[in-house]
Amino acid sequence: MEAYSAYWPALAEAGKSSPERARQLLQPYVKGGYLDHLVDGVRDMVKQEREPYGQAVPRIKEVRVGGKHAEVVDCLDMSRAALADRRTHRLIPETADAKTTTTVTAALERSSDGRWQLTGLSMKGTTCTPPSR
């Protein structure tokens, strides 16, 4: 699912931006209350002087589509993702997680123009095995 896969690099870029710019970057991929939630998260990271470091890599395991709704189950590779100091752009070591994968479930909705957008996402906090390529 393209919208889900494209969301992750957009999220990483948004996290390095102002909240206003983050909203612009995420709007093609996210809608509704989930968009507001992510922008609030960027605002919090700015206050904490943090930014994304590296990038999470999706490893989609399953996609279920029913009408204009879809669910993506992913084994997200977090081995190259953490947080950095917003001023120095250096990794904050304690933010790098020893777990390299986590199970993610994302809800998406197809808009009237046919685009899929995320409406919610949950990370289960459990490690997983990515699908074989």
C-alpha positions as CSV (number, residue, x, y, z in Angstrom):
1,M,0.0,0.0,0.0
2,E,1.8,3.1,-1.3
3,A,0.2,5.6,1.1
4,Y,1.4,3.7,4.1
5,S,4.9,3.2,2.8
6,A,5.2,6.9,1.7
7,Y,3.9,8.0,5.2
8,W,7.1,7.0,7.0
9,P,9.6,9.2,5.1
10,A,7.1,12.1,5.2
11,L,6.8,11.6,9.0
12,A,10.6,11.7,9.4
13,E,10.8,14.9,7.4
14,A,7.9,16.4,9.3
15,G,9.6,15.7,12.6
16,K,12.5,18.0,11.5
17,S,10.1,20.8,10.5
18,S,8.0,23.4,12.2
19,P,4.5,22.2,13.3
20,E,2.9,24.2,10.4
21,R,5.3,22.7,7.8
22,A,4.8,19.2,9.3
23,R,1.0,19.6,8.7
24,Q,1.7,20.4,5.0
25,L,4.1,17.5,4.6
26,L,1.7,15.0,6.3
27,Q,-1.6,16.1,4.8
28,P,-1.3,14.0,1.6
29,Y,-0.9,10.8,3.8
30,V,-2.8,11.5,7.0
31,K,-6.3,12.9,7.9
32,G,-8.5,14.0,10.7
33,G,-7.7,13.7,14.3
34,Y,-4.6,11.5,13.6
35,L,-3.1,14.4,11.6
36,D,-3.7,16.8,14.6
37,H,-2.1,14.2,16.9
38,L,1.0,14.0,14.8
39,V,1.3,17.8,14.5
40,D,1.0,18.0,18.3
41,G,3.8,15.4,18.5
42,V,6.0,17.6,16.3
43,R,5.2,20.6,18.5
44,D,6.3,18.5,21.6
45,M,9.6,17.4,19.9
46,V,10.4,21.1,19.0
47,K,9.9,22.0,22.7
48,Q,12.1,19.2,23.8
49,E,14.7,20.2,21.2
50,R,14.6,16.7,19.5
51,E,14.1,15.5,16.0
52,P,13.9,12.2,14.2
53,Y,17.2,10.4,13.5
54,G,17.3,7.9,10.7
55,Q,14.1,6.4,9.4
56,A,11.8,3.5,10.1
57,V,11.4,1.1,7.2
58,P,8.0,-0.6,6.6
59,R,7.8,-4.3,6.0
60,I,4.2,-4.8,5.3
61,K,2.9,-8.2,6.2
62,E,-0.8,-7.9,5.4
63,V,-3.4,-5.5,3.9
64,R,-7.1,-5.9,4.4
65,V,-9.4,-3.8,2.3
66,G,-13.2,-3.4,2.8
67,G,-14.9,-0.7,0.8
68,K,-13.3,2.6,1.5
69,H,-11.5,1.3,4.6
70,A,-8.2,-0.6,4.9
71,E,-6.0,-2.0,7.6
72,V,-2.2,-2.5,7.2
73,V,-0.3,-4.9,9.5
74,D,3.4,-4.2,9.4
75,C,6.6,-5.4,11.0
76,L,8.2,-2.0,11.1
77,D,12.0,-2.1,11.0
78,M,13.2,0.5,13.6
79,S,16.8,-0.5,13.6
80,R,17.8,2.8,11.9
81,A,15.4,5.1,13.7
82,A,15.8,7.1,17.0
83,L,15.9,10.7,18.1
84,A,18.6,13.4,17.7
85,D,19.3,16.7,19.4
86,R,17.6,19.3,17.2
87,R,20.5,21.7,17.4
88,T,23.4,19.4,16.8
89,H,21.6,16.7,14.9
90,R,23.5,14.1,16.9
91,L,21.9,10.8,18.0
92,I,20.6,10.7,21.6
93,P,21.8,7.2,22.4
94,E,19.1,6.3,25.0
95,T,16.5,6.8,22.3
96,A,17.9,3.9,20.1
97,D,15.8,0.9,21.0
98,A,17.4,-2.6,21.3
99,K,14.3,-4.0,19.6
100,T,14.7,-3.6,15.9
101,T,11.2,-4.5,14.8
102,T,7.7,-3.7,16.1
103,T,4.2,-4.7,15.1
104,V,2.2,-1.8,13.7
105,T,-1.5,-1.7,12.7
106,A,-2.6,1.2,10.6
107,A,-6.1,2.2,9.6
108,L,-6.6,4.0,6.3
109,E,-9.5,5.5,4.5
110,R,-10.0,6.1,0.8
111,S,-11.1,9.7,0.0
112,S,-13.5,10.7,-2.7
113,D,-10.6,11.4,-5.1
114,G,-9.3,7.8,-4.6
115,R,-6.3,8.6,-2.3
116,W,-5.7,6.4,0.7
117,Q,-4.9,8.3,3.9
118,L,-4.0,7.1,7.4
119,T,-6.7,7.7,10.1
120,G,-4.9,6.0,12.9
121,L,-1.9,3.9,13.8
122,S,-1.0,1.7,16.8
123,M,2.4,0.2,17.7
124,K,1.9,-3.1,19.6
125,G,5.4,-2.9,21.2
126,T,6.0,-6.5,20.3
127,T,8.9,-7.7,18.1
128,C,8.0,-9.4,14.9
129,T,9.5,-11.2,11.9
130,P,9.4,-9.3,8.7
131,P,7.9,-11.0,5.7
132,S,10.5,-12.7,3.4
133,R,11.2,-10.9,0.2
